[in-house]
Amino acid sequence: MADARVDLDDPRAVAAAWSRLAEPADVGAGRLVGALGAAAALAWLLEAAPGPDVAERAIRRLHAERPALPEDLAPARLLRAVSRWAPRTRGLDPRRELRALDLLGGTLLLPGDPRWPGALADLGAAAPHCLWVRGAPDLAEPAARSVALVGARACTEYGRHVAAELGHGLVGRGFTVVSGGAYGIDAAAHRAALAGDGRTVAFLAGGVDRLYPAGNADLLRGVLDAGGAVVSEVPPGSVPSRVRFLLRNRLIAATARATVVVEAAWRSGALSTATRATELLRPVGAVPGPVTSMASGGCHRLLRDGMAVCVTDADEVAELALPAGAGEAPGTGGRGAGAGAGETEALDDLDGVGRRLFDALPLRRAADVASIARAAGLALDETRGALGLLELAGFAVQEAGSWRRAPRGSLPRGDRSATLGT
């Protein structure tokens, strides 16, 4: 539109504009940017935005020029998407948000930047267009060794205590603690990470200029002062909303190597983070609580449904988060979950199915085949056959029809391996 002011030759301005125009996880925007490129997609949108008739003509031309556009960009869907984005093109000027970020000493990260957390690519078309960051701008390195600790805002003293123990223990083992900056479990995890002189990252549902909730503003400033980061996918000035909180959870789940639900009731929003992590094939842990506590009902549900592994201390969480063969986390004193050198060589010989199944196997309590198949994203028949081969190779243990990972000391060394057919 005529009053939109965007330098299409400036990738930062273009990415900032898209983060203003499209709500988080807008797959239509992601598909359009993926198909045309961010700058060309924005130029097309500005041309199509003045009204429905103009948009329809622009859509017809686009499909004539690009007949292989994905189904998400079918004419009817694209017209609805343009109707969502068009009102925000009026007065669009990302320079305002970029100036606000500069005043805060912040950084705008774009995909492709070496500091960008590459795991966000697993979100596909729902990945953010950019990240607005206050604090340490390098998110790639801490994300590579991070754990998300999440849970209820209205937590109990038990939940707060466990979150603090886990957060403090994890940073002592070289992990970054990721959470959402909210009251309750999130705040306890962030505070514990700071108390342990570790790094922690808070993902917000609103702009990074608003340290929300206000009651945690001092805590979030402490995160920044300690070398951590406060991150959002929406620009400064954006207001947090219930939907944005839920969509923010996908960033936490995708960024962290593992997600642990410390305490959550049956309908807690923290369960959405666990669900997202499961969909992304990330390991999920849950802390059990008293069977009489409604505050732990969601955790027990995750455990019962086979969506999470039972974890009770920082060692078990570190074991959950470290990928096979990654080595021990610093400070574990030999108690971490990483495989030794010989074990790593054997794991390297597993094919894709074998690695996915090995990563999906519970560490302690055996799970049934259906639960493992769901966690690994494999078919039941494929899982049954591959588990048998893992057992023969010494990577898996069967207990009364259920399966778990073989103990570390018994994992095969470099002279024994398994290759599983797909």
C-alpha positions as CSV (number, residue, x, y, z in Angstrom):
1,M,0.0,0.0,0.0
2,A,1.1,3.6,-0.6
3,D,1.8,4.4,3.0
4,A,3.9,1.3,3.7
5,R,7.5,2.2,4.1
6,V,9.7,-0.9,3.8
7,D,13.2,-1.1,2.2
8,L,12.8,-4.3,0.2
9,D,16.6,-4.5,-0.2
10,D,17.1,-4.6,3.6
11,P,16.6,-8.2,4.8
12,R,16.2,-7.0,8.4
13,A,13.5,-4.6,7.5
14,V,11.7,-7.3,5.4
15,A,11.9,-9.9,8.2
16,A,10.7,-7.3,10.8
17,A,7.8,-6.4,8.5
18,W,6.7,-10.0,8.2
19,S,6.8,-10.4,12.0
20,R,4.4,-7.5,12.2
21,L,2.1,-8.5,9.4
22,A,1.6,-12.2,10.2
23,E,0.7,-13.7,13.6
24,P,3.0,-16.4,15.0
25,A,2.9,-19.8,13.3
26,D,1.0,-18.4,10.3
27,V,1.7,-21.2,7.9
28,G,0.3,-19.2,4.9
29,A,2.9,-16.5,5.4
30,G,5.6,-19.1,5.9
31,R,4.6,-20.9,2.6
32,L,4.5,-17.6,0.7
33,V,7.9,-16.5,2.0
34,G,9.3,-20.0,1.3
35,A,8.0,-20.0,-2.3
36,L,8.9,-16.4,-3.3
37,G,11.5,-15.3,-0.8
38,A,10.8,-12.8,1.9
39,A,11.3,-9.6,-0.1
40,A,9.4,-10.8,-3.2
41,A,6.6,-12.1,-1.0
42,L,6.3,-8.8,0.8
43,A,6.4,-6.9,-2.5
44,W,3.6,-9.1,-3.8
45,L,1.5,-8.6,-0.7
46,L,1.9,-4.8,-0.8
47,E,0.6,-4.9,-4.4
48,A,-2.3,-7.2,-3.5
49,A,-3.3,-5.4,-0.3
50,P,-5.5,-2.4,-1.4
51,G,-8.7,-4.4,-1.8
52,P,-10.3,-7.8,-2.6
53,D,-10.6,-7.1,-6.3
54,V,-6.9,-6.2,-6.5
55,A,-6.0,-9.2,-4.4
56,E,-7.9,-11.6,-6.7
57,R,-6.1,-10.3,-9.7
58,A,-2.8,-10.5,-8.0
59,I,-3.5,-14.1,-6.9
60,R,-4.5,-15.1,-10.5
61,R,-1.3,-13.6,-11.9
62,L,0.8,-15.3,-9.2
63,H,-0.7,-18.8,-9.9
64,A,-0.3,-18.2,-13.6
65,E,3.4,-17.5,-13.1
66,R,3.9,-20.2,-10.4
67,P,1.5,-23.1,-11.1
68,A,3.3,-25.3,-8.6
69,L,2.6,-23.3,-5.5
70,P,1.8,-25.4,-2.4
71,E,-1.8,-26.3,-1.5
72,D,-1.7,-23.8,1.4
73,L,-1.5,-21.1,-1.2
74,A,-4.5,-22.2,-3.2
75,P,-6.4,-19.1,-4.4
76,A,-9.2,-19.2,-1.8
77,R,-6.8,-19.7,1.0
78,L,-4.4,-17.1,-0.2
79,L,-7.3,-14.6,-0.5
80,R,-8.3,-15.2,3.1
81,A,-4.6,-14.8,4.1
82,V,-4.3,-11.5,2.3
83,S,-7.5,-10.3,4.1
84,R,-5.7,-11.0,7.4
85,W,-2.5,-9.3,6.5
86,A,-3.7,-6.3,4.5
87,P,-5.0,-4.2,7.4
88,R,-1.5,-4.3,8.9
89,T,0.1,-3.0,5.8
90,R,-1.4,0.4,6.5
91,G,1.4,2.6,7.9
92,L,3.8,-0.4,7.9
93,D,7.2,0.9,8.8
94,P,9.5,-1.6,10.5
95,R,12.1,1.1,11.1
96,R,10.1,2.1,14.2
97,E,10.4,-1.4,15.8
98,L,14.1,-1.7,14.7
99,R,14.9,1.7,16.4
100,A,13.1,0.6,19.5
101,L,15.2,-2.6,19.6
102,D,18.4,-0.6,19.0
103,L,17.5,1.6,22.0
104,L,17.2,-1.5,24.1
105,G,20.6,-2.7,22.9
106,G,18.9,-5.7,21.2
107,T,19.5,-7.8,18.1
108,L,17.3,-8.9,15.3
109,L,18.2,-12.5,14.3
110,L,17.3,-13.8,10.9
111,P,17.4,-17.5,9.7
112,G,20.8,-18.2,8.3
113,D,22.6,-16.1,10.9
114,P,25.2,-18.3,12.6
115,R,23.6,-17.2,15.9
116,W,20.2,-18.5,14.9
117,P,19.0,-21.6,16.7
118,G,18.9,-24.0,13.7
119,A,16.5,-26.4,15.4
120,L,13.7,-23.9,14.7
121,A,13.8,-25.2,11.1
122,D,11.9,-28.3,12.3
123,L,8.8,-26.0,12.6
124,G,8.7,-25.8,8.8
125,A,6.4,-23.1,7.5
126,A,5.4,-22.3,11.1
127,A,9.0,-21.2,12.0
128,P,9.4,-17.5,13.0
129,H,10.5,-15.0,10.3
130,C,13.0,-13.5,12.8
131,L,13.7,-13.3,16.5
132,W,13.8,-10.1,18.5
133,V,16.5,-10.6,21.2
134,R,17.6,-8.7,24.2
135,G,20.7,-9.9,25.9
136,A,23.3,-12.3,24.5
137,P,22.4,-12.6,20.8
138,D,24.0,-16.0,20.2
139,L,21.2,-18.5,20.6
140,A,22.7,-21.2,18.5
141,E,25.4,-22.4,21.0
142,P,23.2,-22.4,24.1
143,A,20.3,-24.1,22.2
144,A,22.6,-26.9,21.3
145,R,22.8,-27.9,25.0
146,S,19.6,-26.7,26.5
147,V,16.6,-28.1,28.5
148,A,13.2,-26.5,28.7
149,L,11.7,-26.5,32.2
150,V,8.0,-25.7,32.1
151,G,5.0,-26.0,34.3
152,A,2.1,-24.4,35.9
153,R,1.9,-20.8,37.0
154,A,-0.1,-21.7,40.1
155,C,2.4,-24.2,41.2
156,T,2.8,-25.8,44.7
157,E,5.8,-25.5,46.9
158,Y,6.8,-29.0,45.9
159,G,6.8,-28.0,42.2
160,R,8.8,-24.8,42.9
161,H,11.3,-26.8,44.9
162,V,11.8,-29.4,42.2
163,A,12.1,-26.8,39.5
164,A,14.8,-25.0,41.5
165,E,16.7,-28.3,42.0
166,L,16.6,-29.2,38.4
167,G,17.5,-25.7,37.1
168,H,20.4,-25.4,39.5
169,G,21.6,-28.9,38.7
170,L,21.4,-28.5,34.9
171,V,23.4,-25.3,34.7
172,G,26.0,-27.0,36.9
173,R,26.2,-29.6,34.2
174,G,26.7,-27.1,31.4
175,F,23.1,-26.8,30.2
176,T,21.2,-23.7,29.3
177,V,17.7,-23.5,31.0
178,V,14.9,-22.4,28.6
179,S,11.5,-21.4,29.8
180,G,8.8,-18.8,29.3
181,G,9.4,-16.2,32.0
182,A,6.0,-16.7,33.6
183,Y,5.1,-17.0,37.3
184,G,5.4,-20.4,39.0
185,I,7.6,-23.1,37.5
186,D,9.1,-20.9,34.8
187,A,10.2,-18.3,37.4
188,A,11.6,-20.9,39.7
189,A,13.7,-22.5,36.9
190,H,15.1,-19.1,35.7
191,R,15.9,-18.1,39.3
192,A,17.7,-21.4,40.0
193,A,19.7,-21.1,36.8
194,L,20.8,-17.6,37.9
195,A,21.7,-18.8,41.4
196,G,23.9,-21.5,39.8
197,D,25.7,-18.8,37.7
198,G,24.3,-20.4,34.6
199,R,22.7,-19.2,31.5
200,T,19.0,-19.1,30.9
201,V,16.8,-17.9,28.0
202,A,13.2,-16.7,28.4
203,F,10.8,-16.8,25.4
204,L,8.1,-14.1,25.7
205,A,4.6,-14.0,24.1
206,G,4.8,-10.2,23.7
207,G,7.5,-7.7,22.6
208,V,10.8,-7.7,24.3
209,D,10.3,-4.1,25.3
210,R,7.6,-5.4,27.7
211,L,9.1,-7.6,30.4
212,Y,6.0,-9.6,31.1
213,P,4.5,-10.4,33.5
214,A,5.3,-7.2,35.3
215,G,5.9,-9.0,38.6
216,N,8.8,-10.9,36.9
217,A,10.4,-7.8,35.4
218,D,13.3,-7.8,37.9
219,L,13.8,-11.5,37.3
220,L,14.0,-11.0,33.5
221,R,16.4,-8.1,33.9
222,G,18.5,-10.4,36.0
223,V,18.4,-12.9,33.1
224,L,19.9,-10.2,30.9
225,D,22.4,-9.0,33.4
226,A,23.7,-12.6,33.8
227,G,24.4,-13.1,30.1
228,G,21.2,-14.8,29.2
229,A,18.5,-13.6,26.7
230,V,14.9,-12.6,26.5
231,V,13.5,-13.5,23.1
232,S,10.3,-12.9,21.1
233,E,9.1,-13.6,17.6
234,V,6.8,-10.5,17.6
235,P,8.1,-7.0,17.4
236,P,8.4,-4.4,20.2
237,G,5.0,-3.0,21.2
238,S,3.3,-6.3,20.7
239,V,0.9,-7.3,23.4
240,P,0.9,-10.8,24.9
241,S,-2.3,-12.7,24.4
242,R,-3.5,-16.2,25.3
243,V,-3.1,-17.4,21.7
244,R,0.4,-16.0,21.5
245,F,1.3,-17.7,24.8
246,L,0.3,-21.1,23.3
247,L,2.1,-20.4,20.1
248,R,5.2,-19.2,21.9
249,N,5.4,-22.7,23.4
250,R,6.4,-24.2,20.1
251,L,9.5,-22.1,20.1
252,I,10.5,-23.4,23.5
253,A,9.8,-27.0,22.5
254,A,11.8,-26.6,19.2
255,T,14.8,-24.7,20.6
256,A,15.5,-27.0,23.6
257,R,17.1,-30.5,23.2
258,A,14.5,-31.8,25.7
259,T,11.4,-30.6,27.5
260,V,10.6,-31.4,31.1
261,V,7.2,-30.7,32.6
262,V,7.9,-30.1,36.3
263,E,4.3,-29.7,37.6
264,A,1.1,-29.3,35.6
265,A,-2.5,-29.8,36.2
266,W,-4.7,-31.8,33.8
267,R,-5.5,-28.8,31.5
268,S,-2.2,-26.8,32.0
269,G,-0.9,-24.8,29.1
270,A,2.5,-26.4,29.8
271,L,1.2,-29.6,28.3
272,S,1.0,-27.9,24.9
273,T,4.8,-27.4,25.1
274,A,5.2,-31.2,25.8
275,T,2.9,-32.0,22.9
276,R,4.8,-29.7,20.6
277,A,8.1,-31.4,21.7
278,T,6.6,-34.8,21.0
279,E,5.5,-33.7,17.6
280,L,9.0,-32.5,16.9
281,L,10.5,-35.8,18.1
282,R,12.2,-34.1,21.0
283,P,12.5,-36.1,24.3
284,V,10.0,-35.2,27.0
285,G,10.3,-35.8,30.7
286,A,7.7,-35.4,33.4
287,V,8.3,-35.1,37.2
288,P,5.8,-37.3,39.2
289,G,4.0,-35.7,42.1
290,P,1.7,-37.0,44.8
291,V,-1.1,-39.1,43.4
292,T,-3.5,-37.0,45.4
293,S,-2.2,-33.7,43.9
294,M,-4.3,-32.2,41.1
295,A,-1.3,-30.0,40.4
296,S,0.5,-33.0,39.0
297,G,-2.4,-34.5,37.1
298,G,-1.0,-33.4,33.8
299,C,2.4,-34.9,34.5
300,H,0.8,-38.2,35.4
301,R,-1.2,-38.1,32.3
302,L,2.0,-37.6,30.1
303,L,3.6,-40.6,31.9
304,R,0.5,-42.8,31.6
305,D,0.1,-42.1,27.9
306,G,3.7,-42.8,27.2
307,M,4.5,-39.3,26.0
308,A,7.1,-38.6,28.7
309,V,9.9,-40.3,30.6
310,C,9.8,-40.1,34.4
311,V,12.6,-37.8,35.6
312,T,13.3,-37.0,39.3
313,D,16.7,-35.2,39.3
314,A,19.2,-33.3,37.2
315,D,21.2,-36.4,36.2
316,E,18.1,-38.0,34.7
317,V,17.2,-34.9,32.8
318,A,20.7,-34.6,31.5
319,E,20.5,-38.2,30.4
320,L,17.3,-37.4,28.6
321,A,18.6,-34.3,26.9
322,L,22.0,-35.6,25.7
323,P,21.8,-37.2,22.3
324,A,23.3,-40.7,21.9
325,G,27.1,-40.4,21.7
326,A,27.3,-36.7,22.7
327,G,29.6,-37.4,25.7
328,E,29.1,-36.4,29.3
329,A,27.9,-33.0,30.3
330,P,30.5,-31.0,32.1
331,G,30.5,-31.4,35.9
332,T,28.6,-34.7,36.0
333,G,31.6,-36.6,37.4
334,G,30.9,-39.5,35.1
335,R,27.2,-39.8,35.8
336,G,25.9,-38.2,32.6
337,A,24.1,-40.1,29.9
338,G,26.6,-39.7,27.1
339,A,28.1,-42.9,25.7
340,G,31.8,-43.6,26.0
341,A,34.1,-43.6,23.0
342,G,33.6,-47.3,22.1
343,E,29.8,-47.1,22.7
344,T,29.7,-44.0,20.4
345,E,31.3,-45.9,17.6
346,A,28.7,-48.6,17.8
347,L,25.9,-46.0,17.9
348,D,27.3,-44.4,14.8
349,D,26.7,-47.6,12.9
350,L,22.9,-47.5,13.5
351,D,20.9,-46.4,10.5
352,G,18.1,-43.8,10.7
353,V,15.5,-46.2,12.1
354,G,17.8,-47.6,14.6
355,R,18.9,-44.2,15.9
356,R,15.3,-42.9,16.1
357,L,14.3,-46.0,18.1
358,F,17.3,-45.9,20.4
359,D,16.5,-42.2,21.2
360,A,12.9,-43.0,21.8
361,L,13.6,-45.9,24.2
362,P,12.8,-45.1,27.8
363,L,15.9,-44.8,30.0
364,R,14.6,-46.7,33.1
365,R,10.9,-47.7,33.1
366,A,10.1,-49.9,30.1
367,A,7.3,-48.8,27.7
368,D,5.1,-50.7,25.3
369,V,5.7,-50.9,21.6
370,A,2.9,-48.5,20.7
371,S,4.3,-45.8,23.0
372,I,7.8,-46.2,21.6
373,A,6.5,-46.2,18.0
374,R,4.6,-43.0,18.7
375,A,7.7,-41.3,20.2
376,A,9.9,-42.4,17.3
377,G,7.3,-41.6,14.6
378,L,7.4,-45.1,13.1
379,A,4.8,-47.7,12.2
380,L,4.0,-50.4,14.7
381,D,5.3,-53.3,12.4
382,E,8.5,-51.4,11.6
383,T,9.0,-50.7,15.3
384,R,8.5,-54.4,16.4
385,G,11.0,-55.7,13.9
386,A,13.6,-53.0,14.6
387,L,13.3,-53.4,18.4
388,G,14.2,-57.1,18.0
389,L,17.3,-56.2,16.1
390,L,18.3,-53.6,18.7
391,E,17.9,-56.2,21.4
392,L,20.1,-58.7,19.5
393,A,22.7,-55.9,19.1
394,G,22.6,-55.1,22.8
395,F,21.0,-51.7,22.6
396,A,17.6,-52.6,24.0
397,V,16.2,-54.7,26.8
398,Q,12.8,-56.4,26.8
399,E,10.8,-56.7,30.0
400,A,7.5,-58.6,29.9
401,G,6.7,-57.3,26.4
402,S,7.8,-53.8,27.1
403,W,11.1,-52.2,26.1
404,R,13.7,-49.8,27.5
405,R,17.2,-48.8,26.7
406,A,20.1,-51.1,27.7
407,P,22.1,-49.7,30.7
408,R,25.1,-47.6,29.7
409,G,27.7,-50.1,30.8
410,S,26.2,-52.8,28.8
411,L,25.9,-50.9,25.5
412,P,27.9,-52.6,22.7
413,R,31.4,-51.2,22.1
414,G,32.8,-50.4,18.7
415,D,33.1,-54.1,17.6
416,R,29.4,-54.7,17.9
417,S,26.8,-52.7,15.9
418,A,23.4,-53.0,14.3
419,T,22.1,-51.8,11.0
420,L,18.4,-51.9,10.7
421,G,16.6,-52.1,7.4
422,T,13.9,-49.5,6.6
